[in-house]
Amino acid sequence: MSLCVIGAGLSGLAAAHALKSEGVDFVVLERAPEVGGLWRQPQAGERGPGYLSLHLNTNKRLTGYADYPMPDSYPVYPKHSDVAAYLRAFAEWAGVTDRIELGTTVESVTRSADGSWTVVSRDAGGRRTTRDFSQVVVASGHNTEPVLPAPLPGSDTFEGAVLHALDYRDGSDFTGRRVVVVGLGASAVDIAADLSRYAAQTVLSVRRGLHIVPKQLFGMPLDDVAEAPWWTAMSLAEQRRFIEQALLVARGKLSDYGLPEPDHPIFASAVTVSDEILTRIRHGGIVPKPAIERFDGGRVVFTDGTSVPADAVVHCTGYRMAYPFLPPGCPIGPQGSVELYKRVVAPDHPGLHFVGLVRPHGSVTRLVEAQSRWVARIVAGRVTLPEREVMRKEISGYLDGIAGQYGQVQSASIQVNVAPYLEELQAE
């Protein structure tokens, strides 16, 4: 049985390891010249979500693979180059490097009349190859298409540079310049903190407040708190009360830093993990401002009427999930939500599976390993999937439940709660 895995980042390597352990024949197609996904991009100087100041926000103990922990010599939160080296070492330890075709871009994945999957790929030299596989595992991530806001008044005459976080590599590229960073997510706070050490002025423009949490609470990495029995025994309401009180004690109100207060309870949206952003604001390295209203020549004007001169604007406004090589409507349904049984199986496309298309509060590694083991058992015939109608019902129930907590947004459809989700996969 031959199977195609798309992507050789953290998720794709987990899938490869599980498939090999199950005795499944497979090949991994990776468009980059090396394994490691976004973690290897900054050092390679490639365009991508990674940047030179990038470090793990999750601790190494839970981010490393279960059978191959990260080295003791690594700090608790390793930098991108350490993670990239670790992923390469894991691929070699798992014995899957000979199954990986590097520099290979997948152009299309289509299902044939006989139920097999035809994968068309192109190598670094431009040569196209067409191959048939019994099944396909997509492990290429979900930070695919950069999202930029609609043009604001005056943007066509703005004299500075405008870029997305995807194009940002290092703060030293902006030495002595005046930069406005837009957003309050993980990339925005990392990039603003990095810029504040080089730029003449760093302004952080924030439209909507988000909950900002440090990497550690009570001297413990957040991941350790999240899996502690005393924490998992709490209801969601109890967890919210506990963490909001802990944050109030640890850092006070966000409005004390000039940032907008969140308009939603914690865990009703993605949280922003950062040890630096509030400190850099307090030290004057970053100046918080509200949303941008318009541009005026070489100035950026905000909704409160204030303005600043700017040489560049960096939009850290996220990504849109897109899979142009897959059949239309998969895995993103007509309502814009990801529709997968147990967040893995495409019910309308037998033999098409996804690994890593989830977003937890904490490390994703345990989840992708559990997903990979389950997929390997499915492929090997050791697990029988339910009928399509049963799978569709499970998807509908999951999306209804997640919308009740996070709202009707595309990114919410991949949100999972770690402990319950792991129990689901283990039960399968």
C-alpha positions as CSV (number, residue, x, y, z in Angstrom):
1,M,0.0,0.0,0.0
2,S,1.6,3.3,-1.0
3,L,0.7,6.6,0.7
4,C,1.7,10.2,0.1
5,V,2.4,12.6,2.9
6,I,2.5,16.3,2.0
7,G,4.9,18.3,4.1
8,A,8.0,17.5,6.2
9,G,7.6,19.8,9.1
10,L,6.7,18.8,12.6
11,S,3.4,17.2,11.6
12,G,4.6,15.5,8.5
13,L,7.6,13.9,10.3
14,A,5.2,12.7,13.0
15,A,3.1,11.1,10.3
16,A,6.1,9.5,8.6
17,H,7.3,8.0,11.9
18,A,3.9,6.5,12.7
19,L,3.4,5.1,9.2
20,K,6.8,3.5,9.2
21,S,6.1,2.0,12.7
22,E,2.9,0.5,11.2
23,G,4.7,-0.9,8.2
24,V,3.0,1.3,5.7
25,D,4.8,2.1,2.4
26,F,4.9,5.9,1.9
27,V,6.6,8.9,0.4
28,V,6.9,12.4,1.8
29,L,6.8,15.4,-0.6
30,E,8.3,18.6,0.7
31,R,8.7,21.8,-1.3
32,A,11.6,23.2,0.7
33,P,15.2,22.0,0.3
34,E,15.2,20.7,3.9
35,V,12.9,19.3,6.5
36,G,11.7,21.5,9.4
37,G,8.9,23.6,8.1
38,L,8.7,27.2,9.3
39,W,11.5,26.6,11.9
40,R,14.2,26.4,9.3
41,Q,13.1,29.3,7.1
42,P,14.7,32.3,9.0
43,Q,18.2,30.9,9.0
44,A,17.8,29.9,5.3
45,G,16.7,33.5,4.5
46,E,13.5,32.2,3.0
47,R,10.1,34.1,2.9
48,G,7.8,32.6,5.5
49,P,6.0,32.9,8.8
50,G,9.4,32.5,10.6
51,Y,11.7,35.3,11.6
52,L,15.2,35.4,13.2
53,S,13.9,36.2,16.7
54,L,11.5,33.3,16.7
55,H,11.5,31.0,19.7
56,L,9.1,28.3,20.9
57,N,6.2,29.6,23.0
58,T,5.7,26.1,24.3
59,N,8.2,24.3,26.5
60,K,10.5,21.8,25.0
61,R,9.4,18.9,27.1
62,L,5.9,18.9,25.6
63,T,7.0,20.2,22.1
64,G,9.5,17.4,21.5
65,Y,8.3,14.0,20.2
66,A,7.4,11.5,22.9
67,D,10.0,8.9,21.7
68,Y,12.7,11.4,20.9
69,P,12.8,14.2,23.5
70,M,14.6,17.5,22.8
71,P,18.2,17.6,24.1
72,D,18.9,18.4,27.7
73,S,21.2,21.1,26.5
74,Y,18.3,23.0,25.0
75,P,16.7,25.9,27.0
76,V,13.1,25.5,28.0
77,Y,12.1,27.7,25.0
78,P,14.6,26.9,22.2
79,K,15.2,29.3,19.2
80,H,14.1,28.5,15.7
81,S,17.4,27.1,14.6
82,D,17.5,24.7,17.5
83,V,14.1,23.4,16.7
84,A,15.0,23.0,13.0
85,A,18.1,21.0,14.0
86,Y,16.0,18.9,16.3
87,L,13.5,18.1,13.6
88,R,16.3,17.1,11.2
89,A,17.8,14.8,13.9
90,F,14.4,13.3,14.5
91,A,13.9,12.5,10.8
92,E,17.3,10.7,10.8
93,W,16.6,8.9,14.1
94,A,13.2,7.7,12.8
95,G,14.8,6.5,9.7
96,V,12.5,8.3,7.3
97,T,14.9,10.6,5.4
98,D,15.1,8.1,2.5
99,R,11.3,8.5,2.1
100,I,11.4,12.3,1.8
101,E,11.6,14.0,-1.6
102,L,12.9,17.5,-1.0
103,G,12.3,20.5,-3.3
104,T,9.1,18.9,-4.5
105,T,5.9,21.1,-4.8
106,V,2.5,19.4,-4.9
107,E,0.4,20.9,-7.7
108,S,-2.8,18.8,-7.5
109,V,-4.4,16.0,-5.6
110,T,-7.4,14.4,-7.3
111,R,-9.4,11.2,-6.7
112,S,-9.7,8.8,-9.5
113,A,-12.6,6.7,-10.5
114,D,-11.1,3.6,-8.9
115,G,-10.8,5.4,-5.6
116,S,-7.0,6.0,-5.8
117,W,-5.5,9.4,-5.5
118,T,-3.5,11.0,-8.3
119,V,-0.8,13.4,-7.1
120,V,0.9,15.7,-9.5
121,S,4.2,17.3,-8.3
122,R,7.0,19.4,-9.6
123,D,10.6,19.1,-8.6
124,A,13.2,21.9,-8.2
125,G,14.2,21.6,-11.8
126,G,10.6,22.1,-13.0
127,R,10.0,18.5,-14.0
128,R,6.4,17.3,-13.4
129,T,5.6,13.8,-12.0
130,T,2.2,12.1,-11.8
131,R,1.8,9.2,-9.3
132,D,-1.1,7.3,-7.9
133,F,-1.5,6.6,-4.2
134,S,-4.0,4.6,-2.2
135,Q,-4.3,7.4,0.3
136,V,-3.0,10.9,1.1
137,V,-2.1,12.7,4.3
138,V,-1.9,16.5,4.2
139,A,0.5,17.8,6.8
140,S,1.4,21.1,5.3
141,G,0.2,23.5,8.0
142,H,-2.4,26.3,7.9
143,N,-0.3,29.5,7.7
144,T,-0.7,29.6,4.0
145,E,-2.0,32.9,2.5
146,P,-1.2,36.2,4.2
147,V,-4.2,38.4,5.1
148,L,-3.9,42.1,4.5
149,P,-6.6,44.6,5.6
150,A,-8.6,46.5,2.9
151,P,-6.8,49.7,1.7
152,L,-7.4,52.6,4.0
153,P,-7.8,56.2,2.8
154,G,-4.5,57.7,1.7
155,S,-2.8,54.3,1.4
156,D,-2.1,54.8,-2.3
157,T,0.0,57.9,-1.5
158,F,1.7,56.6,1.7
159,E,5.4,57.2,1.3
160,G,6.6,54.3,3.5
161,A,6.9,50.6,2.9
162,V,4.0,48.3,3.6
163,L,4.6,44.6,4.2
164,H,3.1,41.5,5.9
165,A,4.7,39.6,8.7
166,L,5.5,36.9,6.1
167,D,8.1,39.3,4.7
168,Y,9.7,40.2,8.0
169,R,13.0,38.6,8.9
170,D,15.0,40.7,11.3
171,G,14.7,44.0,13.3
172,S,18.2,45.1,12.1
173,D,16.7,45.5,8.7
174,F,14.9,48.6,10.1
175,T,17.7,50.2,12.1
176,G,17.0,53.9,12.6
177,R,13.6,53.7,10.9
178,R,10.1,54.5,12.3
179,V,7.9,51.4,12.1
180,V,4.2,50.8,12.9
181,V,3.3,47.2,13.7
182,V,-0.4,46.2,13.2
183,G,-1.9,43.5,15.4
184,L,-1.6,41.9,18.8
185,G,-1.2,38.2,18.0
186,A,1.9,36.1,18.5
187,S,3.8,37.5,15.5
188,A,2.9,41.1,16.2
189,V,4.2,41.1,19.7
190,D,7.3,39.2,18.8
191,I,8.1,41.5,15.8
192,A,7.3,44.7,17.8
193,A,9.6,43.6,20.6
194,D,12.4,42.7,18.1
195,L,12.0,46.0,16.2
196,S,12.1,48.0,19.4
197,R,15.8,47.2,19.8
198,Y,16.7,48.6,16.4
199,A,14.1,51.0,15.1
200,A,14.1,54.7,15.9
201,Q,10.5,54.3,16.9
202,T,8.2,51.3,17.2
203,V,4.4,51.8,17.4
204,L,2.0,49.0,18.0
205,S,-1.5,49.6,16.4
206,V,-4.2,47.5,18.1
207,R,-7.8,47.3,16.9
208,R,-9.1,44.7,19.3
209,G,-7.8,43.7,22.7
210,L,-6.6,40.1,23.3
211,H,-5.6,38.3,26.4
212,I,-1.8,38.4,26.9
213,V,-0.3,35.7,29.1
214,P,3.3,35.1,30.0
215,K,5.1,31.9,29.1
216,Q,5.2,30.9,32.8
217,L,2.9,31.3,35.7
218,F,3.8,30.4,39.3
219,G,7.3,29.5,37.9
220,M,5.7,26.8,35.7
221,P,5.6,26.8,31.9
222,L,2.0,27.3,30.8
223,D,1.9,23.9,29.2
224,D,2.7,22.3,32.5
225,V,-0.2,24.2,34.2
226,A,-2.5,23.2,31.4
227,E,-2.0,19.5,31.9
228,A,-1.8,19.6,35.8
229,P,-4.6,17.4,37.3
230,W,-5.8,20.3,39.5
231,W,-6.3,22.4,36.3
232,T,-8.0,19.8,34.1
233,A,-10.4,19.0,37.0
234,M,-11.8,22.6,36.8
235,S,-14.7,23.6,34.6
236,L,-14.2,26.1,31.9
237,A,-15.8,28.8,34.0
238,E,-13.5,27.9,36.9
239,Q,-10.4,28.0,34.7
240,R,-11.4,31.4,33.4
241,R,-11.8,32.9,36.8
242,F,-8.6,31.4,38.0
243,I,-6.4,32.5,35.1
244,E,-7.9,36.0,34.9
245,Q,-7.3,36.6,38.6
246,A,-3.7,35.2,38.3
247,L,-3.1,37.6,35.4
248,L,-4.5,40.5,37.2
249,V,-2.1,39.8,40.1
250,A,0.9,39.2,37.8
251,R,0.6,42.2,35.4
252,G,-2.5,44.3,36.3
253,K,-4.9,45.5,33.6
254,L,-3.9,45.7,30.0
255,S,-5.4,49.2,29.9
256,D,-2.6,50.2,32.3
257,Y,-0.2,49.7,29.5
258,G,-2.2,51.7,26.9
259,L,-3.7,48.5,25.3
260,P,-7.4,47.9,24.9
261,E,-9.0,45.5,27.3
262,P,-10.3,42.3,25.6
263,D,-14.0,42.3,24.8
264,H,-14.3,38.6,25.5
265,P,-13.4,36.2,28.3
266,I,-10.1,34.3,28.2
267,F,-10.2,31.1,26.1
268,A,-13.0,32.5,23.9
269,S,-10.3,33.4,21.3
270,A,-6.6,32.6,20.8
271,V,-4.5,34.1,23.6
272,T,-1.2,35.9,22.9
273,V,1.8,34.4,24.7
274,S,4.6,36.9,25.4
275,D,7.1,37.7,28.2
276,E,8.3,40.8,26.4
277,I,5.6,43.0,25.0
278,L,4.4,44.6,28.2
279,T,7.9,45.1,29.5
280,R,9.0,46.8,26.2
281,I,5.9,49.1,26.5
282,R,6.8,50.0,30.1
283,H,10.4,50.7,29.0
284,G,9.3,53.1,26.3
285,G,10.5,50.9,23.5
286,I,7.0,50.4,22.1
287,V,4.2,52.9,21.9
288,P,0.7,51.5,21.8
289,K,-1.9,53.1,19.6
290,P,-5.4,52.3,18.4
291,A,-6.4,51.1,14.9
292,I,-5.1,53.0,11.8
293,E,-7.7,55.4,10.4
294,R,-5.9,56.6,7.3
295,F,-2.5,57.5,5.9
296,D,-1.4,61.1,5.2
297,G,1.8,61.2,3.1
298,G,4.5,60.0,5.4
299,R,2.3,59.8,8.5
300,V,0.0,57.2,9.9
301,V,-3.2,58.6,11.5
302,F,-5.0,56.6,14.2
303,T,-8.7,56.5,15.2
304,D,-8.0,58.6,18.3
305,G,-6.8,61.5,16.1
306,T,-3.1,61.1,16.9
307,S,-0.5,60.5,14.2
308,V,3.1,59.4,13.8
309,P,5.7,59.7,11.0
310,A,6.4,56.2,9.6
311,D,8.9,54.7,7.2
312,A,7.2,51.3,7.3
313,V,4.1,49.5,8.3
314,V,4.2,45.8,9.2
315,H,0.8,44.0,9.1
316,C,0.8,41.1,11.5
317,T,-2.8,40.3,10.5
318,G,-2.7,36.6,10.2
319,Y,-3.2,34.0,7.5
320,R,-6.0,32.5,5.6
321,M,-6.1,28.7,5.2
322,A,-6.0,27.6,1.6
323,Y,-5.3,24.3,-0.1
324,P,-5.4,25.1,-3.9
325,F,-4.0,21.6,-4.7
326,L,-7.0,19.8,-3.1
327,P,-10.5,19.1,-4.4
328,P,-12.8,22.2,-4.1
329,G,-14.5,22.4,-0.7
330,C,-12.0,20.3,1.1
331,P,-11.2,20.7,3.9
332,I,-12.9,24.1,4.1
333,G,-16.7,23.8,3.7
334,P,-19.2,26.2,2.2
335,Q,-19.5,28.1,5.5
336,G,-15.8,28.7,5.8
337,S,-15.2,26.2,8.5
338,V,-12.8,23.2,8.4
339,E,-15.0,20.1,8.2
340,L,-13.1,17.0,9.2
341,Y,-14.1,14.0,11.3
342,K,-12.2,14.0,14.5
343,R,-10.3,17.0,12.9
344,V,-8.5,14.4,10.7
345,V,-10.7,12.6,8.2
346,A,-12.4,14.1,5.1
347,P,-15.7,12.2,5.1
348,D,-16.6,13.1,1.5
349,H,-13.2,12.2,0.2
350,P,-12.3,8.6,1.3
351,G,-8.6,8.1,1.8
352,L,-7.8,11.8,2.4
353,H,-6.5,12.7,5.9
354,F,-5.1,15.7,7.7
355,V,-2.5,15.9,10.4
356,G,-1.7,19.1,12.3
357,L,-4.8,21.1,11.2
358,V,-5.6,21.9,14.8
359,R,-4.9,24.8,17.2
360,P,-4.6,24.1,20.9
361,H,-3.8,26.3,23.8
362,G,-0.3,24.8,24.3
363,S,1.9,22.5,22.4
364,V,0.5,20.8,19.3
365,T,3.1,17.9,19.2
366,R,1.1,15.4,21.3
367,L,-1.9,16.0,19.2
368,V,-0.2,15.4,15.9
369,E,1.4,12.3,17.2
370,A,-1.9,11.0,18.3
371,Q,-3.5,11.9,15.0
372,S,-0.6,10.2,13.1
373,R,-0.9,7.0,15.1
374,W,-4.7,6.9,14.4
375,V,-4.2,7.6,10.6
376,A,-1.6,4.9,10.5
377,R,-4.0,2.4,12.0
378,I,-6.7,3.5,9.6
379,V,-4.4,3.0,6.6
380,A,-3.2,-0.3,7.8
381,G,-6.8,-1.5,8.2
382,R,-6.8,-1.8,11.9
383,V,-9.5,0.9,12.4
384,T,-12.8,1.0,10.5
385,L,-14.3,4.4,10.1
386,P,-18.0,5.0,10.6
387,E,-20.4,5.7,7.7
388,R,-20.2,9.1,6.1
389,E,-23.5,10.3,7.7
390,V,-22.1,9.5,11.2
391,M,-18.9,11.4,10.5
392,R,-20.9,14.4,9.2
393,K,-23.0,14.4,12.3
394,E,-19.9,14.4,14.5
395,I,-18.4,17.3,12.6
396,S,-21.7,19.3,12.9
397,G,-21.8,18.7,16.7
398,Y,-18.2,19.7,17.1
399,L,-18.6,22.9,15.1
400,D,-21.7,23.9,17.0
401,G,-19.9,23.3,20.3
402,I,-16.7,25.2,19.3
403,A,-18.8,28.1,17.9
404,G,-20.4,28.4,21.3
405,Q,-17.1,29.1,22.9
406,Y,-15.1,30.9,20.2
407,G,-17.7,32.3,17.8
408,Q,-18.3,31.7,14.1
409,V,-14.9,32.4,12.7
410,Q,-12.8,30.1,10.4
411,S,-9.9,29.8,12.8
412,A,-12.2,28.6,15.6
413,S,-13.0,25.5,13.5
414,I,-9.5,24.1,14.2
415,Q,-9.5,25.0,17.9
416,V,-9.2,22.0,20.2
417,N,-9.0,21.5,24.0
418,V,-5.9,19.3,24.5
419,A,-7.0,16.8,27.2
420,P,-10.5,16.0,25.8
421,Y,-9.2,15.8,22.3
422,L,-6.4,13.4,23.2
423,E,-8.9,11.2,25.0
424,E,-11.1,11.2,21.9
425,L,-8.2,10.0,19.7
426,Q,-7.1,7.4,22.2
427,A,-10.6,6.0,22.3
428,E,-10.7,5.7,18.5
